[in-house]
């Protein structure tokens, strides 16, 4: 799903950005250009970033538990 139509940034692009080390909205904006035109996407981008970070954290926790077992 497109989060920023102006810059064609999708939720999948945000997930990939998190995989590449993005942790802050400012970094996401710098990497993708998101929010630099009309700005209407920023609240949804913030949610998508938060969701992607939470999924990554959960996956890392699962991997740590699996390795420890």
Order of alpha helices (4+ residues) and beta strands (2+ residues): beta-beta-alpha-alpha-alpha
